[in-house]
Amino acid sequence: MPDSSKPDRPIPPYEAARSDRPTSAEGTLLRSPGKHDPYAAFRFPAFRFYTVGNLVSVIGRLMLMVAVEWEMYARTHSATALGLVGLMIALPVVLLSLPAGHIADRFPRKRIVLVTQALSAIFSVALAYVSWQHAAIPNWRFLRDANHFLFGIASIFERHTYFHFDDLSIPLIYLILLCTATARTFGWAARSSFFPQLVPREAFANAVTWNSSVFQIGSVVGPALSGLLIVRAGFPVIYLIDAIAAIGFFLLVLPIRSSDRGSSSERNAWRSLKEGIQFMLSKKVILATITLDMVAVLLGGATALLPIFADQILHCGPIGLGWMRAAPGIGAFIMALVIAYLPPMKHAGKTLLWCVTGFGLATIIFGLSRHLWLSLAMLCLTGVFDSVSVVVRHTLLQLLTPDTMRGRISAVNNIFIGTSNELGALESGLTAALFGPVISVVAGGVGTILVVLGVSWIWPETRKIGALDKNLR
């Protein structure tokens, strides 16, 4: 007779400690019928460990991004320089997301997360050192040539403002950002496909909502702290804090029990990746929501230009910049809490379309605003509307994807969504260099609204997406 004491499958992390939950005589997990539990995901220790680590990581990463943007603008006074920050982060996502997704499906995802967090910490320490020693960097020719090349790029777009690329730390900062983005591209594919293993399927929508809330908390705390520390402590301290945050995430993920050992098959990598793309293209609902979110962020995101608004338009300095970067997170966190406490959406498709439209309108008003309080309010609203989009898209993506393909699908999603913010930063920086920041932001908001109309017309099934708690397969 078989030994019934041994499981016939690997034990998912969320099953590691659930003895406090009611079970049937057969040992299956029971749920209270008809009762909505807003904290369902937190009943599982693996999710709690991961969530705390993710919060620490997000705070550190966004502190670093605010500091890098302000440092690059302070050293160059160039909108193009801000756009190039986005390009350095987007390049690895575009070039490496598909291989990263394949690796996430072939090798243990937890191990990939740990390795990439360690690398991220090393790169942040390097960034701190370069920033600290920026005035003492040797006058090497390749650094001078790199600055000359960057100046030439900026000269193509910027003819009405004074800018300069004479600090030798600038090319090194771009290089370190490229290395950091490379590590995080592999880490993101692994994290996205590791995340669904932390909770059972019936708690996954709740886990997505709280994961979004955690990101928004980090989006508030990180930028606000960064703006304050830029004035009080300087850029190197902020970069070191990000390194400590990456190590903290490493230590919190380490004790999570993982059932994921990777695939032992020797399938062709490109064939495997092709299957992932074909699967996503076959799911029109997923394709529509991703397209909507990607193009809306690409056109409507004003984040990359906030240093210019803080310096030239609203005159609020780095502390004001920190609060402007935090404002969308405040709005998104409030909305995520509302979503967590309410029952699942019954008309998710129509709600999504209206929220992206609201995102575009709020962006237009922000671009026209000359008052800090109004600008903060509009940025807060963009976070409110974006929070709904994130919950709908991520829930659909994970619930419609088989576990064996989650790494590849997460990679394709990362190309669409992960690059939209950074390529949006490049687009915003270049259009601001050509036409000014106000026209860049307002035109992006108008474009976002037009995208909503286009998606609603091309994929009418988007309007018919119903409740997220139904079996969507």
Summary of the structure (lengths in Angstrom):
residues: 473
radius of gyration: 22.5
end to end distance: 36.3
largest distance: 82.6
contacts: 1738
relative contact order: 0.16
helix: 78%
strand: 0%
